[in-house]
Amino acid sequence: MRHALAFGAFLAMTAPAPAQNWMIGIGNMSCAEVTAGIRNPENRQRVIEWVTGYISGVNSGLTVTHKKVFEVTELNADLIAGTIQSYCSQNPTHHMHQAAGSLVSKLPLRPWTPPKS
C-alpha cells in the first residue's frame, strides 16, 4: 500500500524538471518505482495510458520525418503492462521512458499511408 501511495503521489507531481532534463512526470519515474506500483490497478492503467500516448507521439513524429509508423495493431493493455513490468524488473535504475522506448523499438515499422478522405 505504501508503494502505491508513493507511486500515486509521484504521478501527481508537476514540478518542473532541471534544465538539462526535459522529461517530467511518469516518464521520468524510475523503473524501481514503476515495478513497486504497477500491481495496483489504477497505477497500471496510468502506465498503460502513458505508454500509449508515448507510442502515439513517436508515431506522429515518424509520419512527418520518415513517412513511417510503428505497427501497433497487436498491442493490448496486458502486453504493454507486462512488457513494461518485465523491462523495469530487469532494469530498476532505468526510467519509464526507457522502458517505453524499448517496447517501441521491438515493434515492426511500416510505411505510413494517409487516411482516405
N, C-alpha and C positions, 0 to 999 in steps of 0.2 A: 504494500500500500504506500509506504514511504517513497518508493521509487516512482510510482505512478503519480504521486503528488508533485515530486520534483520534476518529472517529465512535463506535467501539465503547466507548472509554474514557468518552466523554461520556454514552453511554447507561447506563453502569454507575454514574454519579454519583448519589448520593442526598442530597446536602447540601441543607438547606432553603433556599428562596428568601428574599430580603429581604421584610420585612413588606408592602411595597407591591406585591409581585408574587406572585400566588397560583399561578402556573404553574411547575412544576418538571419536570425530565426532558426527554424528547424534544419535548414540546410547546413548550418554550421554546428549543429549538435554533434557531440562525439558519438561514435558508434557504441561505446560503452553505455551511454545514456539511452540510446535507441534500444539496445538489447534489453536493458533493465525495464523499459516502459512499454515495449511493443506487445506484451502479453495482455495488457489492458485493452479491451475492445475499442474504447474511444481513442486511445493513443494510436492503436493500429490503424484505425480509419484515417487519422490525421496524417500518418506516414504515407498511406496509400494515396491520399489526395495530393500530398506534396509531390510525391514521385510522379504521379500522372501529370501534374502541372509542369514539372521539370521536363518530362518527355515531350510534352506539347510545346514548350518553349524551345527545346533543342530542335524539334521538327520544324517549327516555324522559321528558325534561323536557317536551317538547311534548305528549305524551299527557296529562300531568297539567294543564298550564296552558291548552292550547288544543284538546285533543282532535283533534290533527292529527299527522301524521308526514311526514318526507321519504321519498319513494319511492326505494328502494334496489335494486329488482329488476334494474335494468340495470347495476349496478356489478359490476366484476370487478377482480382484482388488477392487471392491466395498465392498466386505465383509471385506477384510483386512483394507482398509481405514476407513470404518465405525466402525470396532471394535477398532482400534487404537484411533480414534477420541472420541469414547464413553468412553473408559478407561481413556484417558487423560483429558477429560472434568470433569470426576469424581475424578481424582487424579492429580491435577495440579502440585503438588510438586514432583511427581514421575518422572522417566526418561523414555525415549523412549524404552530402552532395557527392562524395567519392563513391559511396555505395550505389547511389542512383546512376552515376556515370558508368560504373562497372556494369550495371544491369543494361543500360542503353548500349554499351559497346558490344554486347552479345546479341543484340537484335539485328536481323537482316536489314540491309539497306536496299532501297529500291528507288527507281525514278519516280519523281513526283509528277502527277498529272492533275492539272487544274480541274475543279469541279465543273460539270456541264451545266450550262445555264438553262 
